[in-house]
Each structure stands twice: as structure tokens, then as C-alpha cells.
Amino acid sequence: MKTLDDWLAHCERLHPKTIELGLERVRAVAERMALRFDCPVITVAGTNGKGSTCAMLEAILQQAGYRTGLYTSPHLVRFEERCRVRGDAVDASELIAACARVEGARGEIALTYFEFTTLAILDVLARAGLDAVVLEVGLGGRLDAVNLIDTDCAIITSVDIDHAELLGDTREQIGLEKAGILRTGRPAIVSDPLPPQSVIDRAQAIGADLWLAGRDFNYSGDRQQWAWAGRGRRYAGLAYPALRGANQLVNAAGVLAALEALRPRLAVTAQAVRRGLALVELPGRFQVVPGQPALVLDVAHNPHSVAALALNLDAMGFYPTTHAVFGAMADKDLAAMLTRMDPIIDRWYFTDLPLPRAARGAALQAAWQAVSQRRDAASTVCDSPRQALAAAAAAATPADRIVVFGSFHTVGGVLQQGTPRLQAGQPGQDARG
């Protein structure tokens, strides 16, 4: 196999299931590969806020002079986005070589797409001569392939109901799955202000060093700046993180707690904290692209993240008309998401997505019609996210805004040829970079 696409297609054919939770198979291959890290590893699990937390950790550690590695999933446009070394997406050639090593080690073991690619990315990071590695958990925690690595510090962000068919249909059940990343004697940072009791109980049962928001660290802020206090350290007069949204202080507080807990091994200065928070970037998380109309990109794809998106949209100010491009997986709680956004959106553009799991645009439209209280709102169905964005841009006035949200594939679909720069009354134009 010559290209990364060849390898990814091979990974998709290896296992009859897209998802099969469990560590036995992936651990056996990792042992054959002698996969290990010689630097501190931070593992991040949660329902929402994981990507933002990982991005802030990476940004601050880089500003402190450390050679960083980052694994996140899924990607928006290119698979290489999932693996970052020293701040840049890894080259495809390195992933191709790592895939060959995984293939050589797995023998008779059938790995899922996620397991195979996770091993390849972990192999790249383990060989990169790094000072710190940040790993985002893909699904759950306890049985996720990322959990084969014994973390030096675990962070659990917000916990809410998502992937209920795999993780459980209560916050307590899901919290227990997330708590599977905790380790005895290691820092366990819980940034969720109201965590499930199951997370606390698990941390105490295994003797993890539990850091709870509101007990072991806290934050406060006004309209200009914010402050953080933890065990023996305080930061005052901090500028707000470059990532937009009211929920980002919750994530940033957990990040500072993790860095404080790891201070003996990864010391960071106050200047590195300030610069890292000021420079952090994360496409697709309440990303506001200037233009006429304004464009908002957000991978909110469950009720909890959609609620946060709705609050952030409310805080943006007045727009005569709000257009929304929406595409999502069929197994999501569509009614709850659509109900929450219904008062805000004036014109909907429901889109198909190129995955078997995805809900068809017509099905999304029917789900919205079943819950909508808006007789003045309109909707249409489109074949792709780019077509939907073009239709929205053609219908919008310069003072309007367009929100693209839902699946990573929805947001990624409009970013395929760069970040769109919109001009009212015309289909979206792409600007590279």
C-alpha cells in the first residue's frame, strides 16, 4: 500500500464492526510493537470540551518550550490532523510507515479502524522524541483504545449523555466509563462543576489524586479578565482564552489544574500560560469567521454541546436572520438538539452526509417539523454541506449570520477547500488557510 488513503481503506476492511470496545486485542498488538512513552502523558476524556482542553494544553506547553505531541479525533478535513508533533500535523509518510509497523505486528488479530489508526498514531508519537504527549479519548474511556497507555494525569471534562447505546443512558453510567482512564496515585482532574458521583467514587476507590472543581481549584472572572486558584498557586488578571464561548473557562480551569498537578515534571511559567491561552486555536469549536454574513462553525452534535452553542449564539448580539446548515448522525438525540435551536434559527438547510450512519437531510427536516414551534421559519434539504452553505449564502443579507453545526462531517464538509469567506447573495467563496 503506497498512500495513506490506501492504508485507511485497508483499516476499514479489517474488522466487521466499526466500533468494538475492549483493550485485549489492541493491547496485544501494542505489546508486540513494544509501544511505550518516555515522557509524561495527559489523557483527556469527557462528553464535551475534550478538544478545547487538549488544544489549550498543547498551546501552553509549547509556549513553555516543550516538544509536544497531540492525538485527537475525529478530524475535520484531513486524517493527518489527528496527530500533531510540535504543533504541526504529522506528515502522511510517517503515518504510512507506522501503519506498516502495526500491520506487521498484528498478525491474526483483527483491529477496528479506530484501533489500528490509534496504534499507528501512538507509534508516531512514541518515536518523536517528545517532552509531553496529550491524548484525547475517542469514546468513553475505560474500554477505549487510548486507555492502553497508563496516563500520568487524567482529565475528565463535562459528562453528559451521548453514545448511550455503548456507554449507558445515565450520567452515572457514562461517568464510570470515563473514570476508567484514572490511575492509582496519579492526578485525576475533574473539570465538570457537577460531576457524576461515580467519577468521584472511582477515583477514591483506586486512590487517584482527585482534583475537583470548586474544591481543589476554582476560577472567577468579570467582563475583562479572569483568575484561577489551585493548591498553592494562583493566577490573576488572565485574559480570556482565544477560544470563544462561555464554557471555555471551565475547560481552561481544568487545564491549569492539570499543569499544576504535573509541575514537578512539566514546569510552566505564568507567561507561558498567558501566551498559550491567547494563541490557542481550534477550528470548528464556536469558530466565528468574519464576513458578510458572519459564519459560525461548531461541531456541536449532542444536546449538551448544542445547548452551549445556543447560549453562545445568544451572546453574539442581534442578527436580522440566522441561517443554519445542519447534518448529523441518525443515532443522535435529534429532537432535543432541534428543539433547543428552534427559537434561534430562521432558515434551515438540512444536509445529507456521506456516511451510512448519517441521517438523511429529509429525515432531519421531518424531525425538525415534528418539534418546531416556529410558523415563520423555513427549511430546505441539500445534498452536501457545501451545497447547503452555498444556498444559505445566496439567501442571506450582509447583516445575517450562518451557523454550520452538527457532525464533524458537516463542519468538515464546508472546510474541504479552505475556510469560506462569505459575501451576501453569492455562494460561499473559499479562502485558503
Buried (B, 14 or more C-beta within 10 A) or exposed (E): EEEBEEBBEBBEEBBEEEBBBEBEBBBBBBEBBEBEBEBBBBBBBBBBBBBBBBBBBBBBBBBBEBBBBBBBBBBBBEBBBBBBBBEEBBBBEBBBBBBEBBBEBBEEBEBBBBBBBBBBBBBBBBBBEBBBBBBBBBBBBBBBBBBBBEBBBBBBBBBBBBBBEBBBEEBEBBBBBBBBBBBEEBBBBBBBEEBBEBBBBBBEEBEBBBBBBEEBBBBEEEEEEBBBBBEEBEBEEBEBBBBBBEBBBBBBBBBBBBBBBBEEEBEBEEEBBBBBBBEBEBBBBBBBBEBBBBBBBBBBBBBBBBBBBBEBBEEBEEBEBBBBBBBBBBBBBBEBBBBBBBEBBBBBBBBBBEEEEBBBBEBBBBBBEEBBEBEEBEBBBBEBBBBBBBBBBEBBEEEBBBBBBBBBBBBBBBBBEEBBBBBBEEBBBBEEE
